[in-house]
Amino acid sequence: MSKAVYSIGLGPGDHELITVKAIKVLEISDVVVVPQSDRLGRSVAKEIIQHYIDESKVMMYYFPMTNDKDDLKKRYTELAGEIYDLLEAGKSVAYVTIGDSTVYSTANYITEKLNAIGVDVIQVPGISTVSAASAKLGLPACVKGEHFGVYEMPEDADKAVELIKRHPTTYFLKVHKKLNVLIDAVKSAEPESAHLVSRVGLDGEASYDILNAPPKENEAYLSIAMIKRRD
């Protein structure tokens, strides 16, 4: 029988926005791996799961905030090896991520490395920031006959305008350091509406009307933009 672990999406940050299935898997897991981007910093994922399991099950694993692909690849490979060793020792293992485990998630890379060494990964989906932001704003992602696009915020405003005009609704993630690009693109595209939601599902959650009162850069941390084009 092949070895298997669970990859769990924890939702946008509110510990009540986690699925019943995710809670059940956390409860039956011997070890729950939690990614951490700051050796000393806060882990939202850890705060969520501590509502449901004892801290003794938690295994923190540090992933530095870096664009060094070789360094990250090395750490993904190392973590996959550690998980494999836990499985060999008879432990049941899950690893968790904020949002959905298949959308712009570190979990995707861990899954790839585990698959490469013969470990099956069972996905437990979570509420994505796309759904959470739409709910916060009270706006539909799409209605019958429509479509929407989800993108990492481009470096170039012209590219962002192109994407905004491609779909009735466009979402941009990883906006923070490229907020000025988003604001320039919105001015150029002249959409029907443009909002930024920051810290969705967390303390300090806020939304901003980019057309009328664009946020400052420090207000765009952990944010997602939702833009409705003008038809």
N, C-alpha and C positions, 0 to 999 in steps of 0.2 A: 504494500500500500504506500502511495507516495506521501511525502511529508507535506503539510499544509499549514499556513498561518493566515490570520485575518488582517485585512487592511481596513481600518475603520475611519470613516468621515464623521467628525464630531459636530458639524454644523458651524455657523458663523461666529459663535462665541458664547451665547446664552446657554447655560447648562441645561435649560429646559427644552432647547431645540436640538435634542439628540434623540435618535430613534430608539424604540423599545428593543429592537434587535441588537443595536449597538450596546445597550446596557447589558443585555443577556450575555453577549460575547465577552464583554469586559469582566463580568462576574465569573465566567468559567475559565478565563485565561489565568495561567500561573504567572506570566510575565507580560507587562504592557510597555512597549517601547514608545517613548515620547521624544520627538525631535526638539532640540533647543538651539536657537541661533546665538544666544549670549551665554557664556559660561556662568555668569553670575546673575543674569537677568530673569525676569518673570517669564513663565511659560503658561500661556492661556490654555493650551491643551491639557496641561497637568491640572490646572485649576478646575477644568470641566470634569475630568475623570475622577477627581478626588471626592466629588459628590456621590460617587457610586462604588468605588473600590478603596481598599486600604492602600496607603502609600507604600507599604512593603512590597507590593506587586510592581511598582513603577521602576522602570529602567530608563534613565535620562541618557540621551545620546546627542552630543554636540555637533551641530553643523554650522560652520562659520558663515557669516554674511560676506560672501566673496564671489567674484566672477571667475575665480581660478577653477576652470573646469577639471583640470587634472587633480587638484586637491579634493574637490567634491567627489569625483569619480572614485578616488581612493577611499574616501570615507564611506560611500555607499557600498563599496565592495567589502570593506571591513565589517560594516554593520550586518550585511547579509551573512558573512561568515560567522559572526557572533550568534545571530539568530539560528543558523544551521546547527551550531554546537548546542544551543538550548534545546532544540528539537531532538537532537541525538541523545540528550540526557533525559528525554521523556517529558519535557515541559511543553505545555500549550502556550502559544505565543500570539500576541496581537500587536500591531503597531498602528498609531493613530495620527491623524492630521486634522487641522482646522478646515472647515468647509467640506467639500466633497473630495474623496481620495483620488479622483481621476481628473480633476480640473486644476491645472497649474499647481500641482502638488509635488512636494518632495517624495511623497509616497510612490509616485509613478517610477522614479528612478530606483527606489529600493525594490519595488516589485520586479523590475527588469533584472536586477542583480540576483534576486532570489530565484526567479525562473531559470536563469542561466546555470544555477547549481542544483536544479532539480526539485525546487520547492514550489508547490502550488500556492497561489494566493487567492483567497476568497474575499471578494470586495463587499464591504458593507457601506452602501452609499450614505452620504450626509447631505443636509441642506446646504446648497451653495450660496455664496454671497450674492450671486445673481438673483436667486429667488428671494433671499432675505432683503435685499435692497428694493426690489420691486414691491414687496409687501410693505416695507417701511414707507415708501412713497405713495402707495395705493394706486400704482400704475401697472397695467398688464404688460408682460414681456411681449406678448403677441396675441392677436385674436385670429379667428378663422380667416384663412387666406393670406396671413402674414408670415414673416420669418424674422429672426433676430440674429445678431452676430455678437460674439464675445471675443475680445482681443486684448493682448497686452498693449498698454499705451505706447504708440509709436514715438520715435524720436523726432519725427518730422510732422509739422502741422498739416501740410498738404496731403500726406498719407492718411492722417486722421480724418480729414475732410472727405476724402475718397471713401473711407469705410463708413462714415456717418451717412453718406448719401446712398450707400449700397443696400442698407436695410431700413425697414420702418423703425426698428429699435436697435441701438448699438450700445454695448457695454464695453467700458475700458477698465481693466484692472492694472494694478501696479502704477498708479497715477502719481504718487507722492512727489518724486523728484522731477516729474515732467508736467507738473500742473500748468506751467506757463504755456506749454505746447497745447494742452487741452483747451485752455482759455482762448488762445489764438484760433484754434480750429473751430471752436463754437462760434466765435465772432464771424468767421468766414463762411461757415456752413449755414448760419441763420436757421437753426432748427426750430421746431415748434416748442420744444422744452428741452432743458438740459439741467440735470441735477447731479450733485456729488453727495454720496453718503459715506461718512467716515465712521469707523469703529462700529459697524453694524453688528448688533447682537452683544455689544460690550458696554460697560460703563462709559459714559461720555459720548454715546451715539449721537450723531447730529447729521442733518441734511442741509444742503446749500443749493439755492437757485442760481446756477452759473450765469444765466442770462441777465439777472438783475443785481445779484450781490455775490460775485465770485469769492470763493474762500481764499485765505492766505495759505502759504505753503505749509506752515505748521498745522493747519487744520485739515490737510489732505493726507495725513499719515493713516495707513490702513484704510484706504478708501476705494470706492468703485464709482464710476460715472455711468449714468443712464441717460441716453440721448434719444429723443423722438424726433425724426426728421419731419420737415414740413412737406406735405403732399399737395 
